[in-house]
Amino acid sequence: MKIAVIGQSLFGQEVYKELRKDGHTIVGVFTIPDKDGKADPLATEAEKDGVPVFKFPRWRVKGQAIPEVVAQYKATGAELNVLPFCSQFIPMEVIDHPKHGSIIYHPSLLPRHRGASAINWTLIHGDRKGGFTVFWADDGLDTGPILLQRECDVDPNDTVNTIYKRFLFPEGVKGTVEAVRQIAEGKAPRITQPQEGATYECIQKKDNSKIDWNQSAEALHNWIRGNDKVPGAWAEVDGQKVTFYGSSLVDNSPTNGQPLEITGASRPGIVTKAGLVLFGNDSKALLVKNLQFEDGKMIAAAQYFNSGSSAAVELTEEEKTFAEQIRAVWQSILTNVTDIEDSTDFFKSGAASMDVVRLVEEVKLRASGCQLQNEDVYMNTTFQDFIQMCVRKLRGEDGEEELVVDYVEKNINNMTIKMPHQLFINGEFVDADGGKTYKTINPTDGKAICDVSLAQISDVDRAVAAAKEAFEEGEWGKMNPRDRGRLIYRLADLMEEHQEELATIESIDSGAVYTLALKTHVGMSIQTFRYFAGWCDKIQGSTIPINQARPNRNLTFTKKEPIGVCAIVIPWNYPLMMLAWKTAACLAAGNTVVLKPAQVTPLTALKFAELAARAGLPKGVVNILPGSGALVGQRLSDHPDVRKLGFTGSTEIGKHIMKSCAVSNVKKVSLELGGKSPLIIFGDCDMDKAVRMGMSSVFFNKGENCIAAGRLFVEDTIHDQFVKRVVEEIKKMKIGDPLDRSTDHGPQNHKAHLDKLVEYCQTGVKEGATLVCGSKQVQRPGFFFEPTLFTDVQDHMYIAKEESFGPVMIISKFKSGEVDDVLRRANATEYGLASGVFTRDISKALYVSERLNAGTVFVNTYNKTDVASPFGGFKQSGFGKDLGQDALNEYLKTKAVTIEY
């Protein structure tokens, strides 16, 4: 369609970009005039693409449309107006002109919270559900028919900024684009807004955001967070307006601190180390983290009584150079300011919230050790204060101990990657006992990447002791679940910021193709931490009626509690993703962790440790120990202070771990072990899809995939055609450098595994299976193995029963109509991790899926795992689940409490 985008802001920019990606023609962008010489982001993006941009200061004068403005709009020939975020009044002559009319994005669930401050009022009213609406514009105020709505949970401590970043922005962009898609397809509904539940609230401005103290603590909290950051809830303190930010409800209000008189409050606030404690008229408390004064200066509330006491630090020559670099950054942002003086105020000079984000990122580029939050800018608004704060952070004098990392740096993949290589114990990177190291190898060329510290038994004991102290004595064990969730979510954000670096490290350490590493190895890891961050405050027990005759007044309830110190041992095929699948659930449940990555792929785990520390996870919560399974894994299995062990790896090692855990202290254990997953392809399948998914089921991640289809059963009526198609696809696969974006198939993970693959295929040939293609090591540096295809594989053969864990497709034929017989053959294995079936017959699909004895069954798809869906096997593929709500139970214990009253 031909679309006119009318609006502004980063949100408008993203909607514009996605509409273009969807194939629509943007015939004009109508946005606000430049402010202080800076164009709106929507205008900047459109101008870059050569799209006509119009910057009308107004569309109407005295309620009447300006004819010249309307004429310029009509000349674009738009078939639809999209208003993603628009602060201007658009006349009905424009709204009604296009063939399809106009649609508007609104950040509330209409008809609730009509008006320009919808997000504010969602929070002020304490709504449990929020969301957005895309509606058809009419001549009312947010009253037009509804096209599309999406809702989300509202966290009790959400602010306008958090709910916007978490849901309203990203999902709002998707929703607006989806609405346009429905219009283009002629499927867009027009649902009349109901009158019931309709509300309209005023625009929140500074003059109407003063705090009314005659309310409960929860109402005060909602008012403060509903006005955070704009316009800011305020009160009079010591004769001046003070604005409150970062509110949260507290169960037990601290009493140690200095009282602070607040005009109108029923009792003084208390300035504590944690922040400013305020009280409602119900005597319950809330905590405010930050305060802002009339001059724009923001401080941590805990520093109210000594905010001006810190002496200025004298800069070294190197720090002066850094200061001048940052001065140039300020100058590039504040283009309307001639010279940046020490007294120049960032916000009084015209900076907006998007400039804060840019400034933070610019500082990171110039000093990676200076990890800023947006609040740091708000609290240090003048250039001098900002530089002083940055220098203190770089010196480690900001109240937090500096994280010291001895990086191994490499310029590769058009970037500089910085890799920690030491053990991570109790919040520090340290050498192994005795300084022992080993070399980790790049499977692409067989050369060493770097030396990595090799953990010893004494290192395991130190890490477990740190994890135990963090759980029993540290702040992690006492932390509010929501705060724990925020830290985990912040960790996910940091992983996303470093996703290209993580994917590059994963590629050179494990051989994963970079594009796959970025999307799956790293991408799903980020999704996993975000998913489990949301579970932190939703872990709950239940009440149970019990039958006791006398007395009959009893209350029984259960509590879900963290287990304590958990050990996690992960494999080498998905180094970061396997870490995420287990660690995210473990941390969300409130445990601490000691993790042993595979000895051959330790580097992304160590980078993760760095990001966990920078995200603010307390010392001892996460500990990473590269080392051998025989030493580190065994000690973790035997350690009396480890109460849970999660393992992914071979069935043989899983059995040994299970025995050790039982003998030592009866640890709780979850095991995700080997597989020989059957994939049954019936003659009535969608052949194109079956070939494509069949290829993926075997060759995804170069076959190093625990749920890989270890054996394909293909119905005889399509067997030859299927094999022919597979051979054609194998010939198209490009084998090569995993960092090359066109590579389909990278190297196997390590030399020992490559040798086993060669032996595995030789066994298949000796047993009489037909080798169609492959089975050899590629003649080039590194550990490359050809995609391989065997047919005529009989049930008794070794390759029919044992997994290759590599790019080897095993095909067996079955007779048409013999569904029960092929099911018997598919289930005739000691493994039960995954399985699949391809058929157009839904009855057959359901029949087969019910009878396949595996923890996961894919129907007309394969490899489709999701963070919300439980993953785990049956039989000798192990027990316990990763992912989904079920995974939390692996890291929780249930306590029953019975009270007689």
C-alpha positions in Angstrom: 0.0 0.0 0.0 0.9 3.6 -0.3 1.2 4.9 3.2 1.7 8.3 4.8 3.4 8.1 8.2 2.3 11.0 10.5 4.2 11.2 13.8 7.5 11.4 15.5 10.0 9.8 17.9 12.0 6.6 17.9 8.7 4.6 17.9 7.6 6.3 14.7 11.0 5.6 13.2 10.8 1.9 14.0 7.2 1.6 12.6 8.4 3.4 9.4 11.3 1.0 9.0 9.2 -2.1 9.6 6.5 -1.0 7.1 9.1 -0.6 4.5 10.5 -4.0 5.2 6.9 -5.3 4.8 7.0 -4.0 1.2 4.8 -1.0 1.6 5.6 2.3 -0.1 6.0 5.3 2.2 4.8 8.2 0.0 5.4 10.8 2.7 6.5 11.3 6.3 4.9 14.1 8.2 6.6 15.0 11.4 7.5 17.9 13.7 10.0 20.7 12.9 13.6 20.4 13.9 14.3 21.2 17.5 17.4 23.1 18.4 18.8 22.3 15.0 18.1 18.5 15.4 15.7 16.5 13.3 13.3 14.0 14.8 14.6 10.4 14.4 11.6 9.6 12.0 12.6 12.5 9.8 16.3 11.5 9.8 15.5 7.9 8.8 13.1 8.9 6.0 15.5 11.5 4.6 18.2 8.9 4.5 15.9 6.8 2.3 15.0 9.7 0.1 11.3 9.6 1.2 9.6 13.0 1.1 9.6 14.6 4.6 7.2 17.4 5.6 7.8 19.3 8.9 4.7 21.4 9.4 4.6 23.4 12.6 0.8 23.0 12.6 -2.0 21.6 10.5 -4.7 23.9 11.7 -5.2 27.6 12.6 -8.2 28.5 14.9 -9.7 25.0 14.4 -9.6 25.2 10.6 -7.3 23.1 8.4 -4.6 25.1 6.6 -5.4 24.6 2.8 -1.8 24.7 1.7 -0.8 22.0 4.2 -3.7 19.7 3.3 -2.9 20.2 -0.4 0.7 19.1 0.1 -0.5 16.0 2.0 -3.1 15.0 -0.6 -0.5 15.3 -3.4 1.3 12.3 -1.9 -1.6 9.9 -3.0 -1.6 8.0 0.3 -4.0 5.1 0.6 -3.6 4.9 4.4 -2.4 7.1 7.1 -0.5 5.5 10.0 -0.1 7.6 13.1 2.4 5.7 15.4 3.0 8.5 17.8 1.7 12.0 17.0 1.6 15.1 19.2 0.0 17.3 16.6 -3.7 17.8 15.9 -4.5 16.4 12.5 -7.6 17.7 10.7 -10.4 15.4 9.6 -9.8 16.4 6.0 -6.5 14.5 6.3 -7.8 11.7 8.5 -10.7 10.8 6.2 -8.9 11.4 2.9 -7.1 8.1 2.1 -9.0 5.1 0.7 -8.4 3.1 3.8 -8.6 6.0 6.3 -6.3 6.4 9.2 -5.1 4.2 12.1 -3.5 5.4 15.4 -1.4 3.6 18.0 -2.5 4.3 21.6 -0.7 2.9 24.7 -3.7 1.7 26.7 -6.4 -0.9 26.4 -9.2 1.4 25.1 -11.7 2.5 26.1 -9.7 2.7 29.4 -7.3 5.7 29.7 -8.2 7.8 26.8 -6.0 10.9 26.5 -2.3 11.8 26.1 -1.1 10.4 29.4 -2.4 6.9 29.1 0.7 5.1 30.3 0.9 7.3 33.4 -2.7 6.6 34.4 -2.4 2.9 33.8 0.3 2.9 36.6 -1.4 5.6 38.8 -4.6 3.5 38.9 -2.5 0.4 39.8 -3.9 -1.6 36.8 -2.8 -5.2 36.8 -3.1 -5.3 33.0 -1.8 -2.8 30.5 -1.3 -2.8 26.7 -2.0 -0.9 23.6 -4.7 -0.4 21.0 -4.5 0.3 17.3 -7.8 2.0 16.3 -9.4 3.7 13.4 -9.2 7.5 13.8 -12.5 9.4 14.0 -13.4 12.9 15.1 -13.5 11.9 18.8 -10.7 11.7 21.3 -9.4 8.1 21.1 -12.9 6.9 20.5 -12.6 5.3 17.1 -13.3 1.6 16.4 -10.7 -0.9 17.6 -8.7 -2.7 15.0 -6.2 -4.6 17.2 -5.3 -4.8 20.9 -2.5 -6.5 22.8 -2.2 -6.8 26.6 0.6 -7.4 29.1 1.0 -7.8 32.8 1.9 -4.7 34.7 4.6 -5.3 37.3 3.9 -3.6 40.7 7.1 -1.7 40.4 6.9 -0.8 36.7 7.5 2.8 35.7 6.4 4.5 32.4 9.9 3.8 31.1 10.1 0.1 32.0 6.7 -0.9 30.7 7.3 1.1 27.5 10.7 -0.5 26.9 9.6 -4.0 27.8 6.3 -4.2 26.0 4.6 -1.0 24.6 7.5 -0.1 22.3 8.6 -3.4 20.9 5.2 -5.1 20.8 3.6 -1.8 19.8 5.8 -1.6 16.7 4.9 -5.2 15.8 1.2 -4.6 16.5 1.0 -1.4 14.3 2.7 -3.3 11.4 0.3 -6.2 11.9 -2.6 -3.9 11.8 -1.4 -2.5 8.4 -1.0 -6.1 7.2 -4.6 -6.9 8.1 -5.8 -3.8 6.3 -3.8 -4.8 3.2 -5.4 -8.3 3.3 -8.9 -6.9 3.8 -9.2 -8.6 7.2 -9.0 -5.6 9.5 -12.0 -5.4 11.9 -13.8 -2.3 13.2 -14.9 -3.0 16.7 -17.0 -0.3 18.3 -15.5 0.8 21.6 -17.8 -0.1 24.5 -19.0 2.7 26.8 -18.6 0.5 29.9 -15.2 1.0 31.5 -14.4 4.1 29.4 -12.2 6.7 31.2 -10.5 9.9 30.2 -7.8 11.4 32.3 -6.0 14.8 32.0 -2.5 15.2 30.6 0.1 14.8 33.4 2.2 18.0 33.8 4.4 19.3 36.5 1.8 21.5 38.0 -0.7 18.7 38.6 1.8 16.0 39.7 2.3 17.2 43.2 2.0 14.3 45.8 -1.1 14.1 48.0 0.3 12.5 51.1 -3.2 11.5 52.5 -3.1 8.2 50.8 -2.0 4.6 51.4 1.6 3.6 50.7 0.5 1.7 47.6 -1.4 4.7 46.2 1.7 7.0 46.8 3.9 4.4 45.1 1.5 4.3 42.1 1.5 8.1 41.9 5.3 8.3 41.9 5.9 5.5 39.4 3.1 6.7 37.2 4.8 10.1 36.9 8.4 8.6 36.5 10.2 10.0 34.5 7.8 12.6 33.0 6.5 14.8 34.4 7.8 13.6 37.8 5.9 13.4 41.1 7.1 16.1 43.5 6.7 17.5 47.0 8.1 20.4 49.0 11.2 19.5 51.0 13.2 22.2 52.9 11.4 24.9 51.0 12.0 23.7 47.4 10.3 21.3 45.0 11.9 17.9 45.1 10.9 15.2 42.5 10.8 11.5 43.4 12.0 8.7 41.2 12.5 5.0 41.4 9.7 4.0 43.9 9.2 0.5 45.1 7.0 -1.0 47.9 8.9 -2.5 50.9 7.7 -5.1 53.3 9.9 -4.2 56.2 10.7 -0.5 56.4 14.2 0.3 57.6 14.3 2.4 60.8 18.0 3.2 60.8 18.6 6.6 59.2 18.1 10.3 59.4 14.6 11.7 59.5 13.6 14.1 56.7 10.6 16.5 57.1 8.4 16.6 54.1 5.7 19.3 53.8 2.2 17.7 54.1 3.4 14.2 55.0 1.9 12.5 58.0 5.3 11.6 59.3 8.9 12.3 58.3 10.7 10.2 55.7 13.9 8.3 56.7 17.1 8.7 54.6 18.7 5.2 54.7 21.5 3.5 52.9 18.9 2.0 50.6 17.2 5.3 49.8 14.4 7.5 51.1 11.7 5.6 53.0 8.3 7.2 52.8 5.1 6.4 54.6 1.4 6.3 53.6 -1.5 7.0 55.9 -1.8 3.3 56.5 1.7 3.3 58.1 3.0 1.1 55.3 6.2 2.1 53.5 7.7 2.7 50.1 11.3 3.3 49.1 12.4 6.0 46.7 15.9 5.6 45.1 16.5 9.0 43.4 15.7 12.7 44.0 15.8 15.7 41.7 16.0 19.3 42.7 14.6 22.4 41.0 17.9 23.2 39.3 17.8 19.8 37.6 20.4 18.1 39.8 19.6 14.5 40.5 21.1 12.5 43.4 20.7 9.1 45.0 18.2 9.6 47.8 20.6 7.9 50.2 23.0 10.8 49.6 20.5 13.5 50.5 22.4 14.8 53.6 25.8 14.6 52.1 25.2 15.2 48.4 27.6 18.2 48.3 30.3 16.8 50.5 32.5 14.9 48.0 35.7 16.6 47.0 36.6 16.9 43.3 39.2 14.5 42.0 42.2 15.8 40.2 42.5 14.4 36.8 45.6 12.7 35.4 46.9 13.6 31.9 45.2 10.4 30.5 41.9 11.3 32.3 42.1 14.9 30.9 42.4 13.4 27.4 39.3 11.3 28.1 37.5 14.4 29.4 38.2 16.2 26.2 36.9 13.2 24.2 33.7 13.4 26.2 33.5 17.1 25.8 33.5 16.5 22.0 30.7 14.0 22.4 28.6 16.6 24.4 29.3 19.1 21.6 28.1 16.7 19.0 24.9 16.1 20.9 24.3 19.7 22.0 24.7 21.3 18.6 23.0 24.5 19.6 25.7 25.2 22.3 28.7 27.1 21.0 31.2 25.8 23.6 30.9 23.1 26.3 32.0 24.7 29.6 32.4 22.9 32.9 29.1 24.5 34.0 27.2 23.5 30.9 24.0 21.6 31.9 23.1 18.7 29.6 19.3 19.1 30.0 19.1 22.9 30.2 21.0 22.9 26.9 18.2 21.0 25.2 19.1 17.3 25.6 16.2 14.8 25.6 15.9 11.2 26.7 17.2 9.8 23.5 20.3 11.9 23.9 20.8 10.3 27.3 20.9 6.8 25.6 23.4 8.1 23.0 25.7 9.7 25.7 25.8 6.5 27.7 26.7 4.5 24.6 29.3 7.0 23.4 31.0 6.8 26.8 31.0 3.0 26.6 32.7 3.2 23.2 35.5 5.3 24.6 35.9 3.6 28.0 34.6 0.1 28.3 35.3 0.1 32.0 32.9 3.0 32.5 29.6 1.2 32.5 26.9 3.9 32.9 23.2 3.7 33.5 20.8 6.4 32.3 20.3 7.5 35.9 24.0 8.4 36.1 23.4 11.2 33.5 20.3 12.5 35.3 22.3 12.6 38.5 25.3 14.5 37.0 23.8 17.0 34.6 26.7 19.5 34.3 29.8 18.6 32.3 32.1 18.9 35.3 29.9 16.6 37.5 29.6 14.2 34.6 33.3 13.9 34.1 34.0 13.6 37.9 31.5 10.7 38.0 33.0 8.9 35.0 36.5 9.3 36.4 35.4 7.9 39.8 33.9 4.9 38.0 37.0 4.3 36.0 39.1 4.5 39.1 36.7 2.1 41.0 36.0 4.9 43.5 32.2 4.9 42.9 31.4 2.7 45.9 31.6 -0.4 43.9 34.7 -2.6 43.5 36.1 -2.5 40.0 35.9 -5.7 38.0 39.4 -6.6 36.9 39.5 -8.6 33.7 42.7 -9.8 32.0 41.3 -10.0 28.5 42.6 -11.9 25.5 41.7 -9.6 22.6 41.4 -10.6 19.0 40.5 -8.5 15.9 38.1 -10.8 14.0 34.8 -10.7 12.2 35.1 -6.9 11.8 35.3 -6.3 15.5 37.5 -6.6 18.5 36.4 -9.4 20.9 37.6 -9.3 24.5 37.7 -12.7 26.1 38.2 -13.5 29.8 40.3 -16.6 30.2 40.5 -17.2 34.0 38.3 -18.9 36.5 35.4 -16.8 37.8 35.0 -17.3 41.6 33.2 -15.0 44.1 32.9 -12.1 41.7 36.5 -12.2 40.5 38.5 -13.6 37.7 41.4 -15.6 39.2 44.0 -18.0 38.2 43.6 -21.7 38.9 45.4 -23.2 41.9 49.0 -23.6 40.9 48.5 -21.4 37.8 47.5 -24.4 35.7 46.2 -23.7 32.2 45.3 -25.5 29.0 44.8 -24.3 25.4 41.4 -24.0 23.8 41.4 -24.8 20.1 39.6 -23.1 17.2 38.1 -26.0 15.2 38.1 -24.0 12.0 41.9 -24.1 11.7 43.0 -26.4 14.6 45.1 -23.6 16.1 45.0 -22.4 19.8 42.8 -19.5 20.6 44.3 -18.8 24.0 45.4 -20.3 27.3 42.5 -20.9 29.8 42.8 -21.5 33.5 42.3 -25.2 34.4 40.3 -25.6 37.6 41.6 -27.9 40.4 39.7 -29.5 43.3 40.7 -26.7 45.6 39.2 -24.2 43.1 35.9 -26.2 43.2 35.9 -26.0 47.0 36.5 -22.2 46.9 33.7 -21.7 44.4 31.2 -23.8 46.3 32.1 -22.0 49.5 31.5 -18.6 47.8 28.1 -19.8 46.4 27.1 -21.1 49.8 27.9 -17.9 51.5 26.1 -15.9 48.8 23.0 -18.0 49.3 23.0 -18.2 53.1 24.5 -14.9 54.1 24.5 -12.6 51.1 22.0 -10.2 49.7 20.9 -12.7 46.9 19.3 -15.0 49.4 17.4 -12.1 51.0 16.6 -10.3 47.8 13.0 -9.4 46.8 12.0 -11.7 43.9 11.2 -8.7 41.7 14.6 -7.2 42.3 16.2 -10.6 41.4 14.1 -10.6 38.2 15.3 -7.1 37.4 19.0 -8.2 37.7 18.4 -11.2 35.5 16.6 -9.0 33.0 19.5 -6.5 33.1 21.9 -9.4 32.4 19.8 -10.3 29.4 20.0 -6.7 28.2 23.8 -6.8 28.5 24.0 -10.1 26.6 21.9 -8.4 23.9 24.3 -5.5 23.8 27.2 -7.9 23.4 25.4 -10.4 21.1 27.7 -10.0 18.1 30.8 -10.5 20.3 29.2 -13.5 22.0 28.3 -15.0 18.7 31.8 -14.5 17.3 33.4 -16.1 20.4 30.9 -19.0 20.1 31.9 -19.5 16.4 35.7 -19.6 17.0 35.4 -21.7 20.1 32.8 -24.3 19.0 32.7 -24.0 15.2 29.1 -22.8 15.1 28.2 -20.9 11.9 28.1 -17.3 12.9 24.6 -16.6 11.7 23.3 -19.6 13.6 25.3 -18.6 16.7 23.8 -15.1 16.6 20.2 -16.3 16.1 20.1 -19.5 18.1 23.1 -20.0 20.4 23.0 -16.4 21.6 19.6 -15.2 20.6 17.7 -18.0 22.4 20.0 -17.6 25.4 18.9 -14.0 25.7 15.3 -15.0 25.4 15.7 -17.6 28.1 17.1 -15.2 30.6 14.3 -12.7 29.9 11.6 -15.5 30.1 12.8 -16.7 33.5 13.3 -13.1 34.8 9.6 -12.8 34.5 9.1 -15.9 36.7 10.9 -14.6 39.7 7.9 -13.1 41.4 5.4 -15.8 40.3 6.8 -18.8 42.2 4.2 -19.8 44.7 2.7 -22.6 46.6 -0.9 -23.6 47.4 -3.3 -24.1 50.2 -4.5 -27.6 50.9 -7.6 -28.8 52.8 -6.7 -31.6 55.2 -8.9 -34.1 57.0 -8.2 -34.1 60.7 -11.1 -35.0 62.9 -10.3 -33.1 66.1 -9.8 -30.2 66.1 -11.0 -29.4 62.7 -9.3 -26.0 62.5 -6.2 -26.5 60.4 -4.5 -24.6 57.6 -2.0 -26.4 55.4 -0.1 -24.5 52.7 3.0 -25.2 50.7 6.0 -23.0 49.9 8.4 -23.3 46.9 11.9 -22.6 48.2 15.3 -22.4 46.4 17.5 -25.5 47.0 20.8 -23.7 47.7 24.1 -24.3 45.9 23.5 -25.8 42.5 26.1 -27.4 40.2 25.6 -27.2 36.4 27.7 -29.2 34.0 27.1 -28.5 30.3 28.2 -29.9 26.9 30.2 -28.4 24.0 27.6 -28.4 21.2 25.7 -25.2 22.4 28.0 -23.8 25.0 26.1 -20.6 25.8 22.6 -21.8 25.2 23.0 -24.9 27.4 24.3 -22.5 30.1 21.3 -20.3 29.7 18.7 -23.1 29.7 19.8 -24.3 33.1 21.3 -21.2 34.8 18.4 -18.9 34.0 15.9 -21.2 35.8 18.4 -21.8 38.6 18.9 -18.1 39.3 15.2 -17.3 38.9 14.4 -19.8 41.6 16.8 -18.0 43.9 19.7 -20.4 44.0 23.4 -19.8 43.5 25.4 -21.7 40.9 28.8 -23.3 40.2 29.0 -24.1 36.5 31.5 -26.2 34.6 31.5 -25.5 30.9 32.8 -28.2 28.5 36.6 -28.2 28.6 36.8 -27.6 24.9 34.3 -24.6 24.8 34.8 -22.4 27.9 35.0 -18.9 26.4 31.3 -17.8 26.1 30.7 -19.0 29.7 33.6 -16.8 30.9 32.3 -13.9 28.9 28.9 -14.5 30.5 30.5 -14.4 33.9 31.8 -10.9 33.1 28.4 -9.7 32.0 26.7 -11.2 35.1 29.1 -9.2 37.3 28.5 -6.0 35.3 24.7 -6.6 35.5 25.1 -6.3 39.3 24.6 -10.0 40.3 26.2 -10.2 43.8 29.5 -11.9 44.4 29.3 -15.7 44.7 26.0 -16.0 42.9 27.6 -17.2 39.6 30.9 -19.1 39.5 32.5 -20.5 36.3 35.1 -23.3 36.4 36.6 -24.5 33.1 38.2 -27.9 33.7 38.0 -31.6 33.2 34.9 -33.6 33.9 37.0 -36.2 35.8 38.2 -33.6 38.2 35.8 -30.7 38.4 32.7 -32.5 37.4 33.4 -35.3 39.8 34.1 -33.0 42.7 30.9 -31.2 42.1 29.0 -34.5 42.1 30.7 -35.5 45.4 30.6 -32.1 47.2 28.5 -32.2 50.4 27.5 -28.5 50.1 26.1 -28.9 46.5 22.4 -29.8 46.8 21.4 -30.0 43.1 23.3 -31.0 39.9 22.0 -30.4 36.4 23.8 -32.2 33.7 23.6 -32.3 29.9 25.8 -34.8 28.1 26.2 -38.5 27.4 24.2 -41.2 29.0 27.4 -42.9 30.2 28.6 -39.9 32.1 25.0 -39.2 33.3 24.8 -42.6 35.0 28.1 -42.0 36.7 27.0 -38.6 37.9 23.7 -40.0 39.2 25.6 -42.6 41.2 28.0 -40.1 42.7 25.2 -37.7 43.6 23.4 -40.6 45.4 26.4 -41.8 47.3 27.6 -38.3 48.4 24.5 -36.6 49.9 21.5 -37.7 47.7 21.6 -34.6 45.6 18.7 -33.7 43.5 19.6 -34.5 39.9 18.3 -33.6 36.4 19.8 -35.3 33.4 19.5 -34.5 29.7 21.4 -37.3 28.0 21.9 -39.0 24.7 19.3 -39.5 22.0 18.5 -41.5 18.9 15.5 -39.6 17.8 13.2 -41.2 15.2 11.6 -39.1 12.4 8.8 -40.9 10.5 7.9 -39.5 7.1 4.7 -40.9 5.6 3.9 -40.9 1.9 1.2 -38.3 2.2 3.5 -35.7 3.6 4.3 -32.3 2.1 7.4 -33.4 0.3 9.1 -30.0 0.0 8.6 -29.4 3.7 9.7 -32.9 4.7 12.9 -32.6 2.7 13.7 -29.2 4.1 12.9 -30.1 7.7 14.5 -33.5 7.3 17.7 -31.8 6.3 17.5 -29.5 9.3 16.6 -32.4 11.6 20.0 -34.0 10.9 22.4 -31.2 9.7 21.3 -28.3 12.0 24.4 -27.1 13.9 26.5 -29.5 11.8 24.6 -32.4 13.4 25.9 -31.6 16.9 22.4 -31.4 18.2 21.0 -33.6 21.1 17.6 -33.8 19.4 18.9 -34.5 15.9 16.9 -37.1 14.0 19.2 -40.0 14.5 17.1 -42.2 12.2 14.6 -41.4 9.5 11.9 -43.9 8.6 10.6 -43.1 5.1 7.6 -44.8 3.6 8.5 -47.0 0.6 6.2 -45.1 -1.8 8.3 -41.9 -1.5 11.7 -43.3 -0.4 13.6 -43.0 -3.6 12.2 -39.6 -4.4 13.0 -38.4 -0.8 16.6 -39.7 -1.0 17.2 -38.1 -4.4 15.9 -34.7 -3.1 18.2 -35.0 0.0 21.2 -35.7 -2.2 20.5 -32.6 -4.3 20.2 -30.5 -1.2 23.5 -31.9 0.3 25.3 -31.0 -2.9 24.2 -27.3 -2.4 25.6 -27.1 1.1 28.6 -24.8 1.4 31.3 -26.1 3.8 33.7 -23.5 5.1 34.6 -20.8 7.6 31.8 -20.4 10.1 32.3 -16.6 10.1 31.6 -16.5 6.4 27.9 -15.4 6.2 27.3 -17.8 3.2 28.6 -20.9 5.0 26.0 -23.6 5.7 28.2 -26.2 7.4 31.1 -25.4 9.7 33.7 -27.6 11.4 33.0 -30.3 14.0 33.7 -29.2 17.5 37.0 -30.9 18.2 39.4 -33.5 16.8 38.4 -36.4 19.0 34.8 -36.0 17.9 35.8 -35.9 14.2 37.7 -39.1 14.6 34.7 -40.8 16.2 32.5 -39.7 13.2 35.0 -41.3 10.8 34.9 -44.5 12.8 31.1 -44.4 13.1 30.7 -44.2 9.3 33.3 -46.9 8.7 31.2 -49.2 10.9 28.1 -48.4 8.9 29.9 -49.4 5.6 31.2 -52.6 7.2 27.7 -53.6 8.3 26.3 -53.3 4.8 24.5 -50.0 4.9 24.5 -48.1 1.5 26.7 -45.1 1.7 25.2 -42.6 -0.7 27.5 -39.7 -0.1 29.9 -38.2 2.4 31.6 -40.1 5.3 35.0 -38.4 5.0 37.0 -35.7 6.6 37.3 -32.6 4.4 40.8 -32.1 3.2 41.4 -28.6 4.6 42.8 -27.2 7.9 40.5 -27.8 10.9 38.0 -30.4 11.8 35.6 -30.5 8.9 33.4 -33.6 8.0 31.3 -34.1 5.0 27.5 -34.2 5.3 26.8 -37.9 5.0 23.8 -40.1 3.9 23.3 -43.8 4.6 20.3 -45.7 3.2 19.2 -49.4 3.5 20.0 -49.3 7.2 18.7 -52.3 9.0 17.4 -52.4 12.6 20.2 -54.6 13.9 23.0 -52.3 12.7 25.2 -50.2 15.0 24.4 -47.0 13.2 20.6 -47.7 13.5 20.9 -47.9 17.3 23.6 -45.4 18.3 23.7 -41.7 17.7 26.5 -40.2 15.6 26.1 -36.7 17.1 27.3 -35.4 13.7 26.1 -34.7 10.2 25.1 -38.2 9.3 21.6 -39.0 8.0 20.4 -42.6 8.6 17.4 -43.6 6.4 15.4 -46.8 6.8 12.5 -47.8 4.6 9.1 -49.0 5.9 6.2 -50.5 4.0 3.1 -48.4 3.2 0.3 -48.9 5.7 2.4 -50.5 8.4 2.0 -47.7 11.0 2.2 -49.9 14.1 5.2 -51.7 12.8 7.2 -48.5 12.1 6.2 -47.2 15.5 7.5 -50.4 17.1 10.8 -49.9 15.2 11.0 -46.2 16.1 10.5 -47.0 19.8 12.9 -49.9 19.9 15.6 -47.8 21.4 16.8 -47.1 24.9 16.6 -43.4 24.2 13.6 -41.1 24.2 14.6 -37.5 23.8 12.7 -36.3 20.7 10.9 -37.6 17.7 8.9 -36.4 14.7 6.3 -37.3 12.2 5.4 -35.8 8.8 1.9 -36.4 7.4 -1.0 -34.5 6.1 -3.4 -36.8 8.0 -4.1 -35.2 11.3 -5.6 -38.4 12.7 -2.5 -40.3 11.8 -0.3 -37.5 13.2 -2.1 -37.6 16.6 -2.1 -41.4 16.7 1.7 -41.5 16.1 2.5 -38.7 18.5 0.6 -40.5 21.3 2.6 -43.6 20.7 6.1 -42.2 20.2 7.9 -42.7 23.5 9.9 -39.5 23.6 9.8 -36.3 25.6 9.2 -34.1 22.6 7.2 -34.9 19.4 7.4 -32.6 16.4 4.6 -32.8 13.9 5.3 -31.4 10.4 8.2 -29.5 11.8 11.5 -30.2 13.7 13.9 -28.5 16.1 11.2 -26.0 17.1 12.1 -25.5 20.7 10.8 -22.5 22.7 11.7 -20.9 26.0 8.2 -21.5 27.3 8.0 -25.2 26.3 9.5 -27.9 28.6 12.4 -29.9 27.1 13.6 -33.2 28.4 13.7 -37.0 27.7 12.4 -40.4 28.7 14.2 -43.6 29.4 18.0 -43.4 29.0 17.7 -39.9 27.6 17.3 -38.8 31.2 14.8 -37.1 33.4 13.9 -33.6 34.4 13.1 -30.6 32.3 14.8 -27.5 30.9 12.8 -24.5 29.8 9.2 -23.6 30.6 7.6 -23.5 34.0 8.6 -27.2 34.6 12.3 -26.2 34.6 11.8 -24.0 37.7 10.7 -27.1 39.7 14.1 -28.7 39.0 15.6 -25.9 41.1 13.0 -25.6 43.9 12.0 -27.7 46.9 8.4 -27.9 48.3 7.8 -27.3 52.0 4.4 -28.1 53.6 3.3 -26.1 56.6 0.4 -27.1 58.8 -1.1 -24.8 61.4 -3.7 -25.7 64.0 -5.7 -22.7 65.2 
